């Protein structure tokens, strides 16, 4: 796209510069960095620090929190436990979304889904949440059994709606067909990777979601810092980082991003951004809010995370800076055209 998304009205200050403005898209707080200090990816480890993190988000007028039973990677459950600490009272002000355990064969057997939901609600100190996701497909369990279990939990009042995450486009279609045939509760939201350099979802997945009125919530909106210039092939050897190729998550990101054309495209965008005095990291966040195919009217949203309060405040500032210069948007489009033949969407099998 070469122009700011028409769904957003860009305002200018007296000098003709885009004034800070709150995105129309739903902004959700990603919490994968919260949890036990036993794992390197968890940077926020105490009730006090978690409170400051949440307060920074809430003070900007945002109230949607996204978490998962698997967070943080390596010590799943400890994020929900911190979020559910009584002093934080998230149940009184936040719309909380979480995800059932999904990464072992058999995770989605009905009894295991029910157990995961109860563990999440217990840890969060909540009777129900806004959205309960299937974090990833369990291909060892018939989808029909999984969906019946989610239907049962939905009608038991455990969550307001349910969603899919990391399912392929064909699997989403299969889920929808089963729900229609069996008269089961339909998924209302899909959470997946989508950003300026990984746009494979636009080709097949988004049209399916649009057809069935399923909202899209995008994670990795900044492309995991890919435009910053700090990510190289050597990054995959950094133990404990999101790029650590020895971990399932790191292997996924390496699969998605570590291609020669991707690095060349990233450098092209970074050079163009530099001409406009814009940091590479900022490009991804501003693009997804102001220039992507996400649509606020359809309930779409973007998940924004951070490792500390300062970084979170900076990321929210970036989101609110308004559209990118048209020339930079054009270069981002050129970068996508460079890589689209190798970027057909994220890797959907994240198990070891």
Residue frames relative to the residue before (quaternion, step in Angstrom):
aa qw qx qy qz dx dy dz
X 1.0000 0.0000 0.0000 0.0000 0.00 0.00 0.00
X 0.2900 -0.8002 0.5067 0.1372 3.55 -0.91 0.88
X 0.7462 0.3199 -0.1975 0.5495 3.56 1.26 -0.13
X 0.6405 -0.5147 0.3824 0.4226 3.59 -1.17 0.45
X 0.6059 -0.5705 0.4206 0.3612 3.51 -1.11 0.74
X 0.4501 -0.7334 0.4443 0.2492 3.58 -0.67 1.10
X 0.5679 0.5999 -0.3933 0.4036 3.59 1.21 -0.26
X 0.7027 0.4133 -0.2520 0.5213 3.58 1.24 -0.38
X 0.2574 -0.7502 0.5872 0.1616 3.57 -0.99 0.78
X 0.2348 -0.8031 0.5358 0.1131 3.57 -0.41 1.23
X 0.1704 -0.7883 0.5850 0.0857 3.58 -0.82 0.99
X 0.2496 -0.7700 0.5739 0.1240 3.55 -1.11 0.74
X 0.4123 -0.6777 0.5383 0.2844 3.55 -1.15 0.60
X 0.7703 -0.3800 0.2423 0.4512 3.59 -1.31 -0.05
X 0.6999 0.4529 -0.2614 0.4865 3.59 1.20 -0.50
X 0.5699 -0.6189 0.3778 0.3866 3.59 1.25 0.16
X 0.5241 0.6148 -0.4130 0.4205 3.57 1.27 0.31
X 0.5641 -0.6082 0.4276 0.3592 3.57 -1.00 0.75
X 0.3058 -0.7433 0.5686 0.1750 3.56 -0.74 1.06
X 0.6035 -0.5563 0.4144 0.3931 3.56 -1.15 0.59
X 0.0414 0.7970 -0.5959 0.0889 3.54 -0.92 0.94
X 0.4698 -0.6826 0.4827 0.2836 3.55 -0.96 0.83
X 0.4853 -0.6715 0.4685 0.3066 3.61 -0.85 0.91
X 0.4904 -0.6394 0.5016 0.3148 3.56 -1.16 0.61
X 0.5812 0.5911 -0.3663 0.4226 3.57 1.17 -0.58
X 0.5372 -0.5806 0.4957 0.3585 3.55 -1.22 0.49
X 0.1585 -0.7789 0.6023 0.0734 3.60 -0.84 0.98
X 0.0932 -0.8095 0.5797 0.0049 3.55 -0.68 1.15
X 0.4124 -0.7032 0.5251 0.2445 3.55 -1.07 0.75
X 0.2689 -0.7507 0.5855 0.1458 3.56 -0.72 1.10
X 0.1716 -0.8422 0.5102 0.0326 3.58 -0.79 1.01
X 0.3120 0.7856 -0.4913 0.2100 3.61 1.17 0.37
X 0.6486 0.5185 -0.3176 0.4578 3.60 1.24 -0.31
X 0.6031 0.5470 -0.3537 0.4604 3.60 1.29 0.05
X 0.5405 0.6335 -0.4492 0.3235 3.57 -0.97 0.82
X 0.8165 -0.2804 0.1979 0.4642 3.52 -1.32 -0.32
X 0.4745 -0.6821 0.4886 0.2663 3.55 -1.03 0.85
X 0.4712 0.6904 -0.4322 0.3383 3.59 1.26 -0.03
X 0.7500 0.3180 -0.1992 0.5447 3.60 1.18 -0.39
X 0.5770 -0.6547 0.3782 0.3089 3.55 -0.98 0.93
X 0.6666 0.5315 -0.3168 0.4158 3.60 1.01 -0.71
X 0.6322 0.5027 -0.3375 0.4835 3.59 1.23 -0.31
X 0.0993 -0.8334 0.5437 0.0044 3.57 -0.32 1.27
X 0.7185 0.3600 -0.2107 0.5566 3.58 1.23 -0.44
X 0.0119 -0.8902 0.4480 -0.0819 3.54 -0.13 1.33
X 0.7360 0.3861 -0.2252 0.5085 3.61 1.21 -0.17
X 0.6390 -0.5083 0.4024 0.4140 3.56 -1.27 0.34
X 0.6449 0.5398 -0.3234 0.4338 3.58 0.94 -0.89
X 0.7036 0.4505 -0.2755 0.4754 3.59 0.84 -0.95
X 0.6166 0.5322 -0.3432 0.4678 3.58 1.08 -0.69
X 0.6301 0.5390 -0.3252 0.4547 3.57 1.01 -0.81
X 0.6605 0.4996 -0.3058 0.4697 3.59 0.92 -0.88
X 0.6289 0.5463 -0.3160 0.4541 3.55 1.05 -0.85
X 0.6952 0.4633 -0.2652 0.4813 3.56 0.86 -0.99
X 0.6397 0.5389 -0.3279 0.4392 3.58 0.98 -0.83
X 0.6184 0.5473 -0.3373 0.4519 3.58 1.05 -0.78
X 0.6683 0.4944 -0.2811 0.4795 3.55 1.00 -0.87
X 0.6947 0.4927 -0.2712 0.4484 3.55 0.83 -1.03
X 0.6305 0.5645 -0.3330 0.4157 3.58 1.02 -0.79
X 0.6626 0.4912 -0.3018 0.4781 3.58 1.21 -0.44
X 0.6104 -0.5899 0.3387 0.4058 3.57 1.28 0.07
X 0.5642 0.5889 -0.3873 0.4300 3.58 1.27 0.26
X 0.1096 -0.8397 0.5317 0.0094 3.59 -0.94 0.86
X 0.5844 0.5929 -0.3704 0.4120 3.62 1.23 0.12
X 0.0824 -0.8036 0.5894 -0.0029 3.57 -0.73 1.12
X 0.1357 -0.7903 0.5952 0.0527 3.56 -0.88 0.99
X 0.0955 0.7867 -0.6038 0.0865 3.57 -0.81 1.01
X 0.2064 -0.7682 0.5906 0.1362 3.59 -1.28 -0.25
X 0.5982 -0.5500 0.4426 0.3791 3.53 -1.23 0.49
X 0.6831 0.5113 -0.2776 0.4415 3.59 1.10 -0.66
X 0.6017 0.5930 -0.3608 0.3950 3.64 1.22 -0.19
X 0.5690 -0.2921 -0.7676 0.0417 1.45 -1.85 1.74
X 0.6468 -0.5176 0.3721 0.4186 3.57 -1.18 0.50
X 0.7613 0.3211 -0.2664 0.4963 3.56 -0.72 1.09
X 0.7831 0.0846 -0.0627 0.6129 3.58 1.22 -0.47
X 0.0299 -0.8530 0.5205 -0.0252 3.52 0.79 1.10
X 0.7329 0.3953 -0.3205 0.4515 3.54 -1.08 0.80
X 0.6400 0.5502 -0.3413 0.4138 3.59 1.08 -0.57
X 0.5778 0.5546 -0.3835 0.4599 3.60 1.19 -0.40
X 0.6673 0.4940 -0.3037 0.4673 3.58 0.83 -0.96
X 0.6368 0.5418 -0.3332 0.4358 3.58 0.99 -0.80
X 0.6660 0.4804 -0.3032 0.4834 3.59 0.96 -0.83
X 0.6542 0.5146 -0.3177 0.4542 3.57 0.91 -0.86
X 0.7158 0.4610 -0.2452 0.4637 3.55 1.09 -0.74
X 0.3552 0.7402 -0.4987 0.2780 3.58 1.25 0.10
X 0.5672 -0.6611 0.3744 0.3179 3.58 -0.77 1.03
X 0.6433 0.5346 -0.3599 0.4134 3.66 0.87 -0.73
X 0.6561 0.5381 -0.3190 0.4223 3.61 1.12 -0.57
X 0.1425 -0.8548 0.4894 0.0974 3.59 1.22 -0.51
X 0.1512 0.8366 -0.5198 0.0844 3.60 0.95 0.76
X 0.5974 0.5926 -0.3599 0.4030 3.56 1.15 -0.53
X 0.6588 0.5236 -0.3060 0.4452 3.58 1.23 -0.36
X 0.8239 0.2227 -0.1061 0.5102 3.60 1.14 -0.37
X 0.7359 0.4476 -0.2328 0.4516 3.60 1.13 -0.52
X 0.3405 -0.6488 0.6312 0.2543 3.52 -1.33 0.47
X 0.0965 -0.8426 0.5297 0.0039 3.57 -0.26 1.26
X 0.0885 -0.7583 0.6445 0.0430 3.53 -1.03 0.91
X 0.0296 0.7866 -0.6167 0.0065 3.58 -1.04 0.72
X 0.3569 -0.7430 0.5405 0.1685 3.56 -1.31 0.16
X 0.4694 -0.6806 0.4838 0.2870 3.55 -1.01 0.80
X 0.6202 -0.5126 0.4318 0.4077 3.57 -1.26 0.43
X 0.0045 0.8614 -0.5012 0.0823 3.58 -0.67 1.08
X 0.6688 0.6036 -0.2811 0.3307 3.58 1.13 -0.36
X 0.6578 0.4157 -0.3372 0.5299 3.57 1.21 0.38
X 0.5675 -0.5872 0.4344 0.3800 3.61 -0.99 0.70
X 0.7695 0.3042 -0.2496 0.5030 3.56 -0.81 1.01
X 0.4180 0.7296 -0.4539 0.2950 3.59 1.27 -0.10
X 0.7606 0.3932 -0.1953 0.4783 3.56 1.05 -0.75
X 0.3067 0.6910 -0.5734 0.3158 3.55 1.08 0.59
X 0.6521 -0.5710 0.3185 0.3838 3.60 -0.92 0.83
X 0.6834 0.4781 -0.3111 0.4556 3.61 0.83 -0.86
X 0.6623 0.5016 -0.3103 0.4620 3.60 1.06 -0.69
X 0.6086 0.5268 -0.3473 0.4811 3.58 1.08 -0.65
X 0.6579 0.5113 -0.3103 0.4576 3.58 0.88 -0.93
X 0.6646 0.5046 -0.3034 0.4601 3.58 0.96 -0.87
X 0.6520 0.5175 -0.3153 0.4557 3.59 0.96 -0.85
X 0.6427 0.5221 -0.3210 0.4596 3.57 0.97 -0.85
X 0.6696 0.4950 -0.3033 0.4634 3.58 0.90 -0.88
X 0.6335 0.5223 -0.3314 0.4648 3.59 1.01 -0.76
X 0.6564 0.5108 -0.3104 0.4603 3.57 0.96 -0.85
X 0.6814 0.4817 -0.2961 0.4647 3.58 0.82 -0.95
X 0.6430 0.5238 -0.3219 0.4568 3.57 1.03 -0.77
X 0.6720 0.4919 -0.2942 0.4690 3.57 0.93 -0.91
X 0.7091 0.4567 -0.2524 0.4743 3.58 1.00 -0.82
X 0.3292 -0.7555 0.4920 0.2806 3.58 1.29 -0.28
X 0.5414 0.5872 -0.4087 0.4417 3.54 0.96 0.94
X 0.4628 -0.6722 0.5053 0.2805 3.56 -1.16 0.62
X 0.7827 -0.0289 0.0348 0.6208 3.55 1.20 -0.58
X 0.2670 -0.7466 0.5838 0.1745 3.56 -1.27 0.35
X 0.6642 -0.4984 0.3719 0.4149 3.55 -1.29 0.22
X 0.8158 -0.0209 0.0685 0.5739 3.58 0.72 -1.11
X 0.1245 -0.7554 0.6392 0.0734 3.56 -1.06 0.84
X 0.1705 -0.8133 0.5528 0.0616 3.56 -0.62 1.17
X 0.3473 -0.5787 0.6695 0.3103 3.44 -1.45 0.24
X 0.3914 -0.7843 0.4276 0.2211 3.58 -0.31 1.28
X 0.7605 -0.1001 0.0884 0.6354 3.55 1.17 -0.67
X 0.5842 -0.5908 0.3995 0.3873 3.61 -1.09 0.45
X 0.2340 -0.7087 0.6455 0.1626 3.54 -1.13 0.75
X 0.1779 -0.8417 0.5042 0.0758 3.55 -0.04 1.29
X 0.5770 0.5729 -0.3796 0.4413 3.58 1.30 0.00
X 0.7035 0.3841 -0.2374 0.5488 3.57 1.31 -0.21
X 0.5149 -0.6424 0.4544 0.3402 3.63 -0.83 0.86
X 0.5269 -0.6522 0.4431 0.3173 3.58 -0.84 0.97
X 0.6009 0.5829 -0.3590 0.4126 3.57 1.03 -0.76
X 0.6620 0.4936 -0.3030 0.4758 3.60 0.99 -0.83
X 0.6422 0.5341 -0.3107 0.4536 3.55 0.99 -0.90
X 0.7036 0.4770 -0.2677 0.4535 3.56 0.83 -1.01
X 0.6093 0.5354 -0.3500 0.4685 3.58 1.10 -0.62
X 0.6410 0.5201 -0.3200 0.4649 3.58 1.06 -0.76
X 0.6542 0.4917 -0.3108 0.4834 3.60 0.99 -0.79
X 0.6101 0.5507 -0.3353 0.4605 3.58 1.05 -0.76
X 0.6652 0.5092 -0.2949 0.4596 3.56 0.92 -0.95
X 0.6791 0.4853 -0.2898 0.4683 3.59 0.92 -0.92
X 0.6105 0.5514 -0.3408 0.4550 3.57 1.08 -0.73
X 0.7210 0.4301 -0.2514 0.4817 3.58 0.85 -0.94
X 0.6113 0.5157 -0.3537 0.4850 3.58 1.28 -0.18
X 0.5350 -0.6736 0.3762 0.3442 3.59 1.31 0.06
X 0.3750 0.7502 -0.4745 0.2672 3.59 1.18 0.43
X 0.7923 0.0012 0.0038 0.6102 3.60 1.21 -0.43
X 0.5655 -0.6252 0.4349 0.3165 3.55 -1.23 0.56
X 0.7775 -0.0585 0.0612 0.6232 3.55 1.16 -0.66
X 0.2497 -0.7729 0.5558 0.1770 3.56 -1.17 0.24
X 0.1575 -0.8182 0.5510 0.0460 3.53 -1.20 0.54
X 0.4241 -0.6642 0.5614 0.2527 3.49 -1.43 0.15
X 0.0291 -0.7795 0.6248 0.0326 3.56 -1.17 0.58
X 0.8596 0.1166 -0.1029 0.4868 3.55 -1.01 0.88
X 0.4199 0.6471 -0.5052 0.3869 3.58 1.12 0.64
X 0.4818 -0.6448 0.4992 0.3206 3.59 -1.05 0.67
X 0.6792 -0.4862 0.3497 0.4244 3.57 -1.25 0.33
X 0.6685 0.4944 -0.3098 0.4611 3.59 0.92 -0.84
X 0.6427 0.5116 -0.3253 0.4684 3.58 1.07 -0.67
X 0.6002 0.5404 -0.3574 0.4691 3.58 1.07 -0.66
X 0.6522 0.5092 -0.3122 0.4668 3.57 0.93 -0.86
X 0.6420 0.5219 -0.3204 0.4612 3.58 1.01 -0.82
X 0.6377 0.5256 -0.3194 0.4639 3.58 0.98 -0.88
X 0.6624 0.5119 -0.3060 0.4534 3.58 0.87 -0.95
X 0.6563 0.5186 -0.3119 0.4506 3.57 0.92 -0.90
X 0.6512 0.5077 -0.3173 0.4665 3.59 0.94 -0.88
X 0.6538 0.5198 -0.3158 0.4502 3.58 0.91 -0.91
X 0.6657 0.5040 -0.3027 0.4595 3.57 0.97 -0.83
X 0.6883 0.4860 -0.2831 0.4581 3.57 0.88 -0.95
X 0.7596 0.3827 -0.1907 0.4900 3.57 0.96 -0.94
X 0.3937 -0.7385 0.4602 0.2964 3.58 1.32 0.01
X 0.3454 0.7331 -0.4949 0.3136 3.55 0.92 1.02
X 0.6463 -0.5059 0.3976 0.4103 3.57 -1.25 0.41
X 0.3727 -0.7495 0.5126 0.1914 3.56 -0.82 1.04
X 0.5229 -0.5938 0.4878 0.3688 3.59 -1.13 0.51
X 0.2785 -0.7913 0.5285 0.1303 3.57 -0.99 0.85
X 0.7974 0.1376 -0.0527 0.5852 3.58 1.21 -0.40
X 0.1777 -0.7512 0.6277 0.1008 3.53 -1.21 0.65
X 0.1370 -0.7785 0.6076 0.0778 3.57 -0.97 0.85
X 0.2002 0.7928 -0.5488 0.1736 3.54 -0.71 1.09
X 0.6322 -0.5324 0.4110 0.3846 3.51 -1.34 0.20
X 0.1955 0.7558 -0.6026 0.1659 3.55 -0.92 0.98
X 0.2487 0.7493 -0.5839 0.1890 3.56 -0.80 1.02
X 0.7758 -0.4107 0.2309 0.4197 3.56 -1.31 0.07
X 0.7532 0.3550 -0.2015 0.5159 3.60 1.14 -0.53
X 0.7203 0.3058 -0.2086 0.5866 3.59 1.31 -0.25
X 0.1529 0.8322 -0.5033 0.1754 3.54 0.23 1.33
X 0.2626 0.8048 -0.4971 0.1902 3.57 1.21 0.43
X 0.5726 0.6132 -0.3752 0.3943 3.59 1.15 -0.56
X 0.5902 0.6090 -0.3691 0.3802 3.60 1.12 -0.58
X 0.6641 0.5690 -0.3003 0.3808 3.56 1.05 -0.79
X 0.8336 0.1166 -0.0290 0.5391 3.60 0.77 -1.01
X 0.7005 0.5139 -0.2880 0.4029 3.55 0.80 -1.03
X 0.6933 0.4960 -0.3006 0.4278 3.60 0.69 -1.03
X 0.6430 0.5114 -0.3530 0.4477 3.65 0.86 -0.72
X 0.6288 0.5209 -0.3357 0.4697 3.60 1.05 -0.71
X 0.6601 0.5040 -0.3064 0.4651 3.57 0.92 -0.90
X 0.6454 0.5213 -0.3240 0.4547 3.59 0.94 -0.86
X 0.6436 0.5521 -0.3175 0.4245 3.56 0.94 -0.92
X 0.7888 0.3112 -0.1397 0.5113 3.56 1.03 -0.82
X 0.4876 -0.7042 0.4095 0.3143 3.59 1.25 0.46
X 0.3853 0.6868 -0.5069 0.3505 3.55 0.92 0.98
X 0.3851 -0.7322 0.5156 0.2232 3.59 -0.70 1.07
X 0.2721 -0.7437 0.5875 0.1665 3.57 -1.25 0.48
X 0.0772 -0.7677 0.6354 0.0304 3.56 -0.88 1.02
X 0.2500 -0.8225 0.5028 0.0904 3.55 -0.53 1.24
X 0.1310 -0.7526 0.6375 0.0998 3.55 -0.98 0.89
X 0.7749 0.2842 -0.2765 0.4922 3.57 -1.31 0.42
X 0.1305 0.8406 -0.5186 0.0859 3.63 0.91 0.83
X 0.7029 0.4279 -0.2705 0.4996 3.60 1.13 -0.53
X 0.4632 -0.6858 0.4293 0.3617 3.58 1.32 0.23
X 0.5945 -0.6132 0.3436 0.3904 3.56 1.08 0.85
X 0.6881 -0.4880 0.2814 0.4574 3.58 1.08 0.69
X 0.3184 0.7970 -0.4722 0.2009 3.58 1.28 0.22
X 0.6964 0.4690 -0.2767 0.4674 3.60 1.07 -0.68
X 0.5238 0.6777 -0.3964 0.3305 3.59 1.24 -0.21
X 0.4552 -0.6781 0.4568 0.3525 3.58 1.16 -0.53
X 0.5975 0.5898 -0.3490 0.4163 3.57 1.29 -0.10
X 0.6458 0.5160 -0.3139 0.4670 3.58 1.27 -0.29
X 0.0678 0.7751 -0.6222 0.0867 3.57 -0.76 1.12
X 0.6903 -0.4448 0.3343 0.4626 3.58 -1.23 0.07
X 0.6084 0.5673 -0.3527 0.4284 3.58 1.11 -0.62
X 0.5359 0.6476 -0.3944 0.3714 3.57 1.21 -0.49
X 0.6067 0.5874 -0.3551 0.4010 3.58 1.10 -0.65
X 0.6726 0.4914 -0.2995 0.4652 3.58 1.24 -0.29
X 0.5115 0.6425 -0.4198 0.3863 3.59 1.29 0.01
X 0.3564 -0.7723 0.4899 0.1912 3.56 -0.35 1.27
X 0.8184 0.2600 -0.1994 0.4722 3.55 -0.97 0.90
X 0.5794 0.5730 -0.3912 0.4276 3.60 1.23 -0.15
X 0.6534 -0.5072 0.3750 0.4186 3.57 -1.26 0.24
X 0.6877 0.4735 -0.2733 0.4777 3.59 1.25 -0.42
X 0.3813 0.7462 -0.4747 0.2693 3.61 1.26 -0.03
X 0.3356 -0.7961 0.4722 0.1753 3.58 -0.29 1.28
X 0.5953 0.5766 -0.3655 0.4238 3.59 1.23 -0.25
X 0.6675 0.4521 -0.3008 0.5095 3.59 1.25 -0.24
X 0.6217 -0.5523 0.3882 0.3973 3.62 -1.11 0.53
X 0.6656 0.4997 -0.3084 0.4605 3.58 0.96 -0.86
X 0.6620 0.5056 -0.3020 0.4636 3.57 0.96 -0.88
X 0.6268 0.5313 -0.3275 0.4665 3.56 1.07 -0.76
X 0.6238 0.5377 -0.3307 0.4608 3.57 1.05 -0.78
X 0.7036 0.4632 -0.2826 0.4588 3.59 0.79 -1.00
X 0.6131 0.5342 -0.3503 0.4648 3.59 1.05 -0.71
X 0.6334 0.5299 -0.3158 0.4673 3.57 1.03 -0.84
X 0.7110 0.4828 -0.2612 0.4394 3.57 0.91 -0.91
X 0.8283 0.3008 -0.1019 0.4615 3.59 0.90 -0.91
X 0.7063 0.5155 -0.2880 0.3905 3.61 0.93 -0.80
X 0.3597 0.6640 -0.5582 0.3437 3.53 0.23 1.41
X 0.6138 -0.5829 0.3777 0.3752 3.59 -1.02 0.75
X 0.6700 0.4992 -0.3079 0.4550 3.59 0.91 -0.87
X 0.6157 0.5434 -0.3499 0.4507 3.59 1.07 -0.68
X 0.6613 0.4933 -0.3115 0.4715 3.58 0.94 -0.86
X 0.6456 0.5145 -0.3213 0.4640 3.60 0.99 -0.79
X 0.6553 0.5061 -0.3069 0.4693 3.57 0.97 -0.85
X 0.6412 0.5315 -0.3184 0.4528 3.56 1.00 -0.82
X 0.6573 0.5051 -0.3060 0.4682 3.56 0.99 -0.83
X 0.6248 0.5407 -0.3374 0.4510 3.59 1.01 -0.76
X 0.6613 0.4907 -0.2993 0.4819 3.58 0.96 -0.87
X 0.6510 0.5333 -0.3146 0.4392 3.56 0.94 -0.90
X 0.6574 0.5039 -0.3132 0.4645 3.60 0.95 -0.82
X 0.6500 0.5038 -0.3184 0.4715 3.58 0.98 -0.79
X 0.6433 0.5242 -0.3215 0.4562 3.57 0.98 -0.84
X 0.6259 0.5554 -0.3324 0.4350 3.56 1.02 -0.84
X 0.6222 0.5530 -0.3387 0.4386 3.60 1.03 -0.74
X 0.7276 0.3978 -0.2185 0.5144 3.56 1.16 -0.63
X 0.5128 -0.6680 0.4074 0.3534 3.58 1.27 0.16
X 0.5270 0.6198 -0.4042 0.4180 3.57 1.18 0.59
X 0.4454 -0.6897 0.5027 0.2704 3.57 -0.88 0.91
X 0.6063 -0.5792 0.4087 0.3605 3.55 -1.13 0.68
X 0.6326 0.5459 -0.3318 0.4379 3.57 0.98 -0.84
X 0.6594 0.5352 -0.3095 0.4277 3.57 0.99 -0.82
X 0.5634 0.6427 -0.3783 0.3554 3.55 1.10 -0.72
X 0.6935 0.5010 -0.2896 0.4292 3.56 0.78 -1.05
X 0.6859 0.4933 -0.2912 0.4489 3.58 0.87 -0.94
X 0.6880 0.4640 -0.2931 0.4749 3.58 0.93 -0.81
X 0.6199 0.5520 -0.3537 0.4311 3.59 1.02 -0.72
X 0.7088 0.4835 -0.2963 0.4196 3.58 0.74 -0.99
X 0.6703 0.4905 -0.3008 0.4686 3.59 1.10 -0.64
X 0.8256 0.3031 -0.1105 0.4629 3.56 0.84 -0.99
X 0.8126 0.2862 -0.1235 0.4924 3.62 1.12 -0.43
X 0.5647 0.6242 -0.3846 0.3789 3.61 1.20 -0.18
X 0.6216 -0.5426 0.4101 0.3885 3.56 -1.31 -0.14
X 0.4097 0.6930 -0.4922 0.3311 3.59 1.21 0.21
X 0.1526 -0.8106 0.5652 0.0143 3.55 -1.00 0.89
X 0.4021 -0.7402 0.4897 0.2251 3.57 -0.50 1.20
X 0.6413 0.5494 -0.3289 0.4228 3.58 1.01 -0.76
X 0.6820 0.4476 -0.2765 0.5080 3.57 1.24 -0.38
X 0.5711 -0.6177 0.3684 0.3957 3.57 1.29 0.06
X 0.3647 0.7516 -0.4811 0.2658 3.58 1.24 0.27
X 0.0593 -0.8124 0.5801 0.0087 3.54 -1.18 0.54
X 0.3034 -0.7227 0.5913 0.1898 3.52 -1.36 0.17
X 0.2865 -0.7636 0.5608 0.1428 3.57 -0.92 0.96
X 0.0762 -0.8152 0.5738 -0.0195 3.55 -0.60 1.19
X 0.0709 -0.8077 0.5852 0.0101 3.55 -0.73 1.07
X 0.0672 -0.7759 0.6251 0.0530 3.54 -1.33 -0.04
X 0.4824 -0.6731 0.4851 0.2808 3.55 -1.28 0.35
X 0.7963 0.0509 -0.0178 0.6025 3.57 1.25 -0.32
X 0.7222 -0.4543 0.3087 0.4204 3.55 -1.31 0.22
X 0.6542 0.5236 -0.3231 0.4398 3.60 0.88 -0.90
X 0.6773 0.4911 -0.2914 0.4638 3.57 0.90 -0.93
X 0.6272 0.5325 -0.3364 0.4580 3.58 1.03 -0.75
X 0.6545 0.5088 -0.3129 0.4635 3.58 0.89 -0.91
X 0.6458 0.5188 -0.3161 0.4625 3.58 0.99 -0.83
X 0.6629 0.5081 -0.3112 0.4533 3.58 0.93 -0.87
X 0.6517 0.4970 -0.3160 0.4779 3.58 1.01 -0.76
X 0.5967 0.5511 -0.3516 0.4653 3.57 1.09 -0.72
X 0.6597 0.5232 -0.3050 0.4450 3.57 0.92 -0.96
X 0.6378 0.5413 -0.3266 0.4399 3.58 0.92 -0.90
X 0.7447 0.4330 -0.2058 0.4644 3.55 1.04 -0.86
X 0.4990 0.6883 -0.4101 0.3304 3.61 1.26 0.12
X 0.5546 -0.6478 0.3811 0.3571 3.57 1.21 -0.07
X 0.7665 -0.3946 0.2593 0.4353 3.57 -1.34 0.00
X 0.5052 -0.6260 0.5112 0.3027 3.53 -1.31 0.47
X 0.6271 -0.5103 0.4053 0.4267 3.61 -1.20 0.32
X 0.6008 -0.6049 0.3833 0.3553 3.62 -0.95 0.83
X 0.6380 0.5334 -0.3401 0.4391 3.60 0.96 -0.81
X 0.6597 0.4991 -0.3084 0.4697 3.58 0.98 -0.83
X 0.6202 0.5292 -0.3402 0.4685 3.59 1.02 -0.74
X 0.6319 0.5306 -0.3257 0.4616 3.57 1.04 -0.78
X 0.6560 0.5037 -0.3090 0.4695 3.59 0.97 -0.84
X 0.6138 0.5344 -0.3458 0.4670 3.58 1.04 -0.74
X 0.6368 0.5185 -0.3197 0.4727 3.57 1.04 -0.77
X 0.6340 0.5175 -0.3219 0.4762 3.58 1.04 -0.77
X 0.6356 0.5311 -0.3250 0.4564 3.57 1.00 -0.84
X 0.6443 0.5144 -0.3197 0.4670 3.56 0.99 -0.83
X 0.6465 0.5196 -0.3235 0.4555 3.59 0.97 -0.80
X 0.6021 0.5651 -0.3497 0.4425 3.58 1.17 -0.58
X 0.8113 0.3205 -0.1264 0.4723 3.56 0.89 -0.94
X 0.4684 0.7317 -0.4320 0.2422 3.61 1.17 -0.34
X 0.6379 0.5403 -0.3431 0.4282 3.61 1.08 -0.57
X 0.7284 0.3639 -0.2438 0.5269 3.60 1.20 -0.38
X 0.6912 0.4392 -0.2678 0.5076 3.60 1.25 -0.32
X 0.0550 0.8283 -0.5504 0.0891 3.56 0.05 1.30
X 0.7339 -0.3204 0.2158 0.5588 3.56 1.16 0.50
X 0.6603 -0.5500 0.3484 0.3744 3.56 -1.24 0.38
X 0.5860 -0.5253 0.4770 0.3913 3.51 -1.36 0.25
X 0.2454 -0.8205 0.5054 0.1058 3.57 -0.70 1.07
X 0.6670 0.4196 -0.3185 0.5269 3.60 1.23 0.09
X 0.0228 -0.8513 0.5224 -0.0428 3.57 -0.16 1.29
X 0.4544 0.6780 -0.4678 0.3390 3.58 1.18 0.32
X 0.6366 -0.5296 0.3870 0.4055 3.60 -1.18 0.47
